[in-house]
Amino acid sequence: MRARQSPGRLASQRFGVLITRLWGNGICKMFSKRARMGHHVDGLKFAGGSFALFPEDKLKELIDLAHQHDVYVSTGGWMEHILLQSDPPWAVDQYLKKCKQLGFDVVEISAGFLSIPQDDWLRIVEKVHSEGLIAKPECGIQFGAGGDTEASELSSLGTSDPSKMITMGKRFIDAGVERIMIESEGITENVASWRTDVIQQVLKELPGEKVMFEAADPKVFNWYVREFGGDVNLFVDHSQIVQLSCLREGIWGQSDTFGSVVNYRS
């Protein structure tokens, strides 16, 4: 009887990208896992503005360490703070130059707490690209997403129509954005029941390789892999790297996924 073979991952990743988030004390743990888990981590993101708390020389050391492991590095949602400065164009310019100097590869552009015209959001994307950095917009249906706001308060704010997020996603892709992050708040986080209809609508309207879903909860990423296979792009916490990687390889899972994740490619 032949042993069950692992489905494996694509040599050149366009699907199945795994991004992990870090708070300060998770850095060493993450790279310890990286040494063991090989190519299963594609990038890391400093959660929120946590990178701003590091001494500059130490931050650059950590970014250089990530690059030594072939992991790209992304800022967290710090752009919202920058846009609240008294002179936003100047502040954005200085911020991007500093990101470039420190060695960041990707700049997250989130607006979960801000109201900003879509054209202005696109101008920021173009500015990021002009500095030789990669823009990663973060889109969602829940205003106030991305912080520690209580679920009841988020619920009282309501959600926007998913078509607004999808329309913006199409404009981002037309502007050359490599990948769009889909916020979990209002979809699989801080909701009474998951909005799986929103997820299906996103994947119907936008190319799968261009979107990544926030899924920092085992039952959430288990559902994504069950529904869309191991190639779905996911963003998880650094503590979940091994769990998700094993799920994708078909060697771990919950009752509905264990031994069931396969693919068919030569």
C-alpha positions, -999 to +999 in steps of 0.1 A: +000+000+000+015+033-011+019+061+015-002+092+009+019+118-008+019+155+003+002+178-023+032+201-021+034+238-030+042+256-062+079+263-068+071+299-079+044+311-056+015+331-070-011+312-050-008+297-015+012+327-003+016+328+035+022+361+053+026+362+090+023+391+114+047+399+142+046+417+175+080+426+190+087+394+210+076+371+182+105+379+159+130+353+172+103+327+174+093+334+139+128+329+124+133+298+145+102+284+128+115+297+095+146+276+099+125+245+104+096+252+080+118+261+050+099+279+022+065+279+039+067+316+049+067+342+022+066+374+041+062+390+075+044+421+086+050+443+117+015+445+132+001+480+134+029+505+139+049+482+161+080+488+140+080+524+152+089+512+187+122+497+177+155+515+178+163+522+142+195+501+141+178+471+157+148+474+133+172+473+103+189+443+117+156+424+119+147+434+084+181+423+071+176+390+090+143+385+072+159+391+038+186+365+047+158+340+050+142+351+017+113+366+035+100+400+024+090+426+050+059+447+052+049+477+073+017+474+093-012+499+092+009+530+099-002+549+069-034+560+087-012+577+114+009+594+087-022+608+069-033+624+101-003+647+102-007+684+095+010+681+060+000+647+047+019+648+013+052+658+031+046+632+058+039+604+033+070+614+013+092+613+044+077+580+056+082+562+023+118+574+021+125+561+056+108+528+048+131+525+017+161+534+038+153+507+064+148+480+038+111+475+039+098+459+007+060+464+011+040+493+025+006+486+037-021+512+029-051+507+052-079+530+058-100+511+083-103+542+106-103+569+079-126+582+053-106+589+022-116+595-014-108+565-037-088+587-061-066+598-032-061+562-021-049+554-056-025+584-056-009+570-024-005+536-042+012+554-071+034+573-047+045+541-030+053+525-064+073+556-075+096+551-045+104+516-056+083+500-029+053+476-032+019+490-022-004+466-004-038+481+001-060+466+029-097+466+021-127+456+041-164+461+047-161+472+084-153+507+094-130+508+124-114+475+115-078+467+125-078+477+161-091+464+194-126+478+191-153+457+208-175+436+185-206+454+198-192+488+189-182+476+154-217+462+149-232+495+158-211+512+131-225+489+104-208+476+073-204+489+038-217+471+007-191+446-005-194+460-041-176+491-029-146+470-017-145+450-049-147+481-071-118+496-053-099+463-056-103+463-094-089+499-095-060+488-074-052+459-097-055+482-127-029+505-109-004+476-107-011+464-072+004+429-067-019+418-039-048+432-019-054+423+018-090+415+027-097+425+063-114+398+085-135+422+106-171+421+096-165+390+076-151+362+098-141+383+129-163+402+153-195+390+137-224+368+149-221+347+117-195+346+090-201+366+058-191+338+035-211+355+008-187+384+008-157+360+004-174+342-025-182+376-041-145+387-038-132+355-054-158+358-082-150+394-091-112+395-084-084+372-095-075+347-067-038+354-070-044+391-064-061+388-030-051+376+004-075+369+033-068+377+069-073+345+088-055+346+121-078+319+137-074+281+131-110+276+124-110+304+099-080+293+079-092+257+081-124+269+064-106+287+037-084+257+028-114+234+029-134+257+006-107+269-018-078+244-014-043+249-002-035+276-028-056+303-012-035+332+000-037+337+038-024+360+065-019+344+099-002+350+132+034+338+135+023+312+161+001+295+134+028+289+107+033+253+114-004+245+118-014+262+085+016+247+066+007+212+078-029+218+068-019+228+033+003+198+030-026+175+040-008+161+071-029+180+097-065+192+099-097+193+117-123+166+112-135+181+079-100+186+064-076+160+078-063+139+050-086+157+025-064+185+011-051+174-023-042+189-057-036+176-092-005+190-110+025+176-128 
